[in-house]
Amino acid sequence: MTRRRLTGVLWTLKWFFIVCLLVLAVDMLYVLWPYPDGARGVAALKANLAAEVDLIGRLADDRAWTIIRTLADGAYETIFVWTGLDEFMRRAVDPAPLSPLNETMRRFVLGNWVFLETAASGLQLFALRLGVLVLAMPLFLITACAAAADGLITWYLRRTGAGRESGFIYHRTKRGLALSVLALWLIYLVPPIPLDPRWVIPPFLFIFGITVRVTVAYFKKYL
């Protein structure tokens, strides 16, 4: 029985979910790893979050910053506020007596405090960078249009001339489109250290444009 490979939206959702889990795992490793020197624990992750917020705030204009903050705040509210975790974390540090059920929940929260704080700070950093990628989508669209136009010229010359047909190149570069997006997610979304998007996104724009151009250029000659 042959196994069907996920493609399109399902492939994107699968890998996005995997990247989310990887982000959480890397953040926990970063917080719990016994560093010989320097900042440790959740404080180090919060300091990195503050540094990235300051960096993005200086790079973005007011409108872009509003969109990024809206996405970041919306992600936090969905995961922590709507589920009640934020409220329980606030109650856990309050010494006021609670009902037996809430007291049990308080012990659970305090017992997993490092994990919950790491998840909260990591989620805000992840959502902040995701907002940057959302705002960068028009750049990828413009790059794709320009690369596709150039690729169409090459494709037309192959069709009208004696150009070589290569399904191998076409299918490999087509797969490379998805892999370039996945690589961008891994390199930009996963690291818990401050990253400047001006140094991360442009190289992937170049790689994305090249793969689009080659994919279109080696599309089958006869439709």
KANORGI-V41378 format. One record per pair of residues at least 24 apart in sequence whose ideal C-beta (glycine too) atoms are under 7 Angstrom apart, sorted by the first residue. I is the first residue (numbers start at 1). J is the second residue. D is the distance in Angstrom with one decimal. If there is no record, write none. Layout:
((I | J | D) (I | J | D))
This chain:
((11 | 178 | 6.7) (15 | 182 | 5.6) (19 | 185 | 4.9) (19 | 186 | 6.6) (19 | 189 | 6.0) (19 | 190 | 6.8) (22 | 190 | 5.7) (23 | 122 | 6.2) (23 | 126 | 5.3) (23 | 189 | 6.1) (23 | 190 | 5.4) (24 | 119 | 6.3) (24 | 122 | 6.2) (26 | 190 | 5.5) (26 | 192 | 6.1) (27 | 118 | 5.2) (27 | 122 | 3.8) (27 | 192 | 5.1) (28 | 115 | 6.9) (28 | 118 | 5.6) (30 | 192 | 4.4) (31 | 114 | 6.6) (31 | 118 | 4.9) (42 | 114 | 6.4) (42 | 117 | 4.6) (42 | 118 | 5.8) (42 | 121 | 6.4) (45 | 118 | 6.3) (45 | 121 | 4.8) (45 | 122 | 6.7) (45 | 192 | 5.8) (46 | 121 | 5.3) (48 | 192 | 6.0) (48 | 193 | 5.7) (48 | 194 | 5.3) (49 | 121 | 5.4) (49 | 124 | 5.9) (49 | 125 | 4.9) (51 | 194 | 4.4) (52 | 125 | 6.2) (52 | 128 | 6.2) (52 | 194 | 4.8) (53 | 128 | 6.6) (55 | 194 | 6.4) (55 | 196 | 6.4) (56 | 128 | 6.3) (56 | 132 | 6.4) (64 | 135 | 5.6) (67 | 131 | 6.4) (67 | 135 | 6.4) (68 | 128 | 6.3) (68 | 131 | 3.6) (68 | 132 | 6.4) (68 | 135 | 6.9) (71 | 127 | 5.8) (71 | 130 | 6.5) (71 | 131 | 4.0) (71 | 134 | 6.7) (72 | 124 | 5.8) (72 | 127 | 4.1) (72 | 128 | 4.9) (72 | 131 | 5.9) (75 | 123 | 6.0) (75 | 127 | 3.7) (76 | 123 | 6.0) (76 | 124 | 5.9) (76 | 127 | 6.9) (79 | 123 | 5.9) (80 | 120 | 6.0) (85 | 116 | 6.7) (89 | 116 | 6.1) (122 | 192 | 6.8) (125 | 192 | 6.8) (126 | 189 | 6.0) (129 | 188 | 5.8) (129 | 189 | 5.4) (130 | 189 | 6.9) (132 | 197 | 5.2) (136 | 201 | 5.5) (139 | 205 | 6.0) (140 | 205 | 6.6) (140 | 208 | 6.0) (143 | 205 | 5.3) (143 | 208 | 5.9) (143 | 209 | 4.4) (144 | 212 | 5.0) (146 | 209 | 7.0) (147 | 209 | 4.2) (147 | 212 | 4.0) (147 | 213 | 3.9) (148 | 212 | 5.7) (148 | 216 | 4.9) (150 | 213 | 5.4) (151 | 212 | 6.8) (151 | 213 | 4.4) (151 | 214 | 6.9) (151 | 215 | 7.0) (151 | 216 | 3.0) (151 | 217 | 4.1) (152 | 216 | 5.8) (154 | 217 | 3.8) (155 | 216 | 6.1) (155 | 217 | 5.3) (155 | 219 | 5.6) (158 | 221 | 5.7) (159 | 221 | 4.6) (165 | 221 | 5.7) (166 | 218 | 5.4) (169 | 214 | 6.7) (169 | 218 | 4.7) (170 | 215 | 6.4) (170 | 218 | 4.1) (170 | 219 | 6.2) (173 | 211 | 5.0) (173 | 214 | 4.4) (173 | 215 | 4.4) (173 | 218 | 6.9) (174 | 215 | 5.1) (176 | 211 | 4.4) (177 | 211 | 5.0) (177 | 212 | 6.7) (177 | 215 | 6.5) (180 | 204 | 6.1) (180 | 207 | 5.0) (180 | 208 | 5.2) (180 | 211 | 5.9))
